[in-house]
């Protein structure tokens, strides 16, 4: 209820979410994929956005090894 009153459940525009994903610069030596995707999931809860846009944005952020593994599977 407090979240509703103070607006922390505010719906974000899809463009805002894509910009926030673009501004994520994880340090892959310290950040695990699980931590990274937890942050992304939290961000995605703030809007309704097409999966294709999210996938394209995330492909730019993931380490090369992860992208290669995903392409082969």
C-alpha positions as CSV (number, residue, x, y, z in Angstrom):
1,X,0.0,0.0,0.0
2,X,2.8,2.4,0.8
3,X,4.3,1.7,-2.6
4,X,1.0,2.7,-4.3
5,X,0.9,5.9,-2.2
6,X,4.4,7.0,-2.9
7,X,4.6,5.8,-6.5
8,X,7.5,3.3,-6.3
9,X,5.3,1.0,-8.5
10,X,5.3,3.7,-11.2
11,X,4.9,2.3,-14.7
12,X,7.9,3.2,-16.8
13,X,7.8,3.7,-20.6
14,X,9.4,1.0,-22.7
15,X,12.0,3.5,-23.9
16,X,13.0,4.3,-20.4
17,X,13.6,0.7,-19.6
18,X,15.6,0.2,-22.8
19,X,17.7,3.2,-21.9
20,X,18.3,1.9,-18.4
21,X,19.4,-1.5,-19.8
22,X,21.7,0.4,-22.1
23,X,23.2,2.2,-19.2
24,X,24.0,-1.0,-17.3
25,X,27.7,-1.6,-17.3
26,X,28.3,-4.7,-15.2
27,X,31.8,-5.6,-14.2
28,X,31.7,-9.3,-15.4
29,X,34.7,-10.1,-13.2
30,X,32.5,-9.3,-10.1
31,X,28.9,-9.6,-11.3
32,X,27.4,-13.0,-11.9
33,X,24.8,-13.6,-14.6
34,X,22.3,-14.4,-11.8
35,X,22.9,-11.0,-10.2
36,X,22.7,-9.3,-13.6
37,X,19.4,-10.9,-14.5
38,X,17.9,-10.2,-11.1
39,X,18.6,-6.5,-11.8
40,X,17.0,-6.8,-15.2
41,X,14.0,-8.7,-13.8
42,X,13.4,-5.9,-11.3
43,X,13.6,-3.3,-14.0
44,X,11.2,-5.3,-16.3
45,X,8.6,-5.4,-13.5
46,X,8.2,-1.6,-14.0
47,X,6.7,-1.9,-17.5
48,X,5.2,-4.0,-20.2
49,X,7.6,-4.4,-23.1
50,X,8.0,-6.7,-26.0
51,X,10.5,-9.6,-25.5
52,X,12.3,-8.8,-28.8
53,X,13.3,-5.4,-27.6
54,X,14.7,-6.7,-24.3
55,X,16.5,-9.6,-26.0
56,X,18.3,-7.2,-28.4
57,X,19.2,-4.9,-25.6
58,X,20.5,-7.7,-23.5
59,X,22.6,-9.3,-26.3
60,X,24.7,-6.1,-26.3
61,X,25.4,-6.4,-22.6
62,X,26.2,-10.1,-22.2
63,X,29.7,-11.4,-22.3
64,X,30.8,-12.8,-25.6
65,X,31.2,-16.3,-24.2
66,X,27.6,-16.3,-23.0
67,X,26.3,-15.0,-26.3
68,X,28.2,-17.7,-28.1
69,X,26.8,-20.4,-25.8
70,X,23.2,-19.1,-26.2
71,X,23.6,-19.2,-30.0
72,X,24.8,-22.8,-30.0
73,X,22.0,-24.0,-27.7
